[in-house]
Amino acid sequence: MLKVLGERCAGCGACAQVCSQGAIEMQPNKEGFWYPQIIRERCIDCGRCYNVCPWIDMGDSSLFHPSPRVAYAIKSKSRDIQMQATSGGLFAELARKFIAAGGVAYGAGYNSSFQVRHLRTASMEETEQLSGSKYVQSFMGSVYALAKQDLQQGKKVLFSGTACQIAGLRKYLVKDYENLLCVDVICHGVPSPRIWEYYVEKQEKRGGKILEIIHRGKTIGGWSWRKQFFYLVFADGKVLRENIWENAYMLGFLKDLYLRPSCHECMFKRLDKRRVSDITLGDYWGCEDIEPDFFDASGVSLAIMNTLKGEQCLNEVENISKKVTNLEKAVSYNIAVMYSYRRMLARAYFFRKFHSQMSLEEFGRLVDTCVRLVGYENSLRKLCDYPRRILGKLKRMCLGIGAKS
Ligand SMILES: Cc1cc2nc3c(=O)[nH]c(=O)nc-3n(C[C@H](O)[C@H](O)[C@H](O)COP(=O)(O)OP(=O)(O)OC[C@H]3O[C@@H](n4cnc5c(N)ncnc54)[C@H](O)[C@@H]3O)c2cc1C
């Protein structure tokens, strides 16, 4: 049954978690992305995996909330929280509120080997692990089941992740819970855990034990794609600090060399901007132009309220500055809200050439080659597009379409 999905599967793992027989395991494929594998002897053909899958059931438009209600520019009033976060720090402020009310917060953090996993956190200290974007697909393990237990016990649950992970949770839960708030991040796409784990392992072989990793670290006033840094802190005190456009791993991510195949046709990016979570969070790119009086060069979050519940929750968060903003203008700077990034030919070249024995220098050279290939492909596409546009113009001229009378 799950073969139907193929590369459209986003790996949320709801099918594995719902299976009462333990007949589905999430296994990495050769690119390093998890896909469900059915253990035939255990399967009793109950169809629960089929029913829980957000992709098989994409016709289920009830997953999508009606059009967004309002959007805000937001930043935390705490400089520490803002600096730790990738954008304005709204997620950490929301999490604080849930924890202070005896609730729990779920989101992506690292385990001791810097693999990215979804974690359940129940204290302020634990919640800190969720701060900051990790540009790797997060493994869901059994968090949907844990969240369900928390919800049934009446705890307030904040569940964050990518839109596909939120969709998986909502399908898994079947019904809506008043004590659940879902938050999704605007998502460029998630890179392969295999490439990430290779990268961490090679860095550790070279520099010794790693103590801390920050994918998009900022300095005060340094929140912009051009100014951000990738950081590795080693146990002996050494620090690797590279501009994100010069760090091979981040460059490969930004140029879409190793995103999950489903991210190139993401079902959760819609032109009508309807979303599956209560609040959608992202970087407020364009804030400088759209809200110059609110702009803060240390980071501003764009927060889209998709439900009344989301809006009410936000109104209860105290330690933030916020300003209503124009959603249309904001998303025009952030195409990841509505569009998936193209699957470039260079992606196939990358995976054909990549092997885990390659040195970091070889990896860097492979990424550079692929980046050049991406450039050639884009130029060729533009070139091929040119005659089509000229022909269209000619056609419109000849047929008098769009001509002024
Ligand atoms: C893979 C990825 C791609 C992104 N692409 C874009 C984009 O194109 N445009 C844009 O505006 N914003 C994007 N973001 C979101 C952005 O980087 C910030 O996470 C978001 O603005 C929230 O910022 P914050 O300051 O409120 O919280 P932060 O502290 O920066 O973020 C913490 C939140 O991010 C979640 N998170 C971190 N890593 C992951 C992960 N691997 N998988 C799932 N959830 C994760 C945590 O669970 C938590 O909810 C992306 C995030 C990720 C993880």
The ligand as an ORCA input file, in Angstrom:
! r2SCAN-3c Opt
* xyz 0 1
  C      14.509     23.105      7.507
  C      14.017     24.499      7.745
  C      13.799     25.359      6.652
  C      13.330     26.669      6.871
  N      13.097     27.480      5.791
  C      12.603     28.726      5.987
  C      12.303     29.587      4.878
  O      12.508     29.231      3.712
  N      11.778     30.824      5.152
  C      11.546     31.249      6.438
  O      11.080     32.361      6.624
  N      11.809     30.447      7.490
  C      12.323     29.216      7.307
  N      12.570     28.397      8.385
  C      12.153     28.851      9.737
  C      13.131     29.803     10.417
  O      14.455     29.372     10.220
  C      12.863     29.852     11.925
  O      12.883     28.573     12.476
  C      11.530     30.423     12.243
  O      11.537     31.752     11.758
  C      11.249     30.445     13.734
  O      12.079     31.315     14.305
  P      12.057     31.694     15.853
  O      13.059     32.785     16.025
  O      10.673     31.974     16.329
  O      12.447     30.352     16.567
  P      13.762     29.480     16.470
  O      14.270     29.310     17.845
  O      14.704     29.964     15.466
  O      13.224     28.106     15.892
  C      12.799     27.078     16.708
  C      11.708     26.340     16.043
  O      12.155     25.702     14.850
  C      11.805     24.323     14.899
  N      12.805     23.574     14.165
  C      14.143     23.713     14.201
  N      14.723     22.821     13.395
  C      13.740     22.074     12.861
  C      13.715     20.955     11.986
  N      14.831     20.434     11.488
  N      12.521     20.420     11.660
  C      11.366     20.923     12.168
  N      11.337     21.996     13.001
  C      12.508     22.554     13.338
  C      11.798     23.998     16.376
  O      11.003     22.858     16.629
  C      11.172     25.253     16.938
  O       9.796     25.232     16.731
  C      13.077     27.103      8.203
  C      13.302     26.248      9.278
  C      13.770     24.956      9.072
  C      13.995     24.062     10.248
*
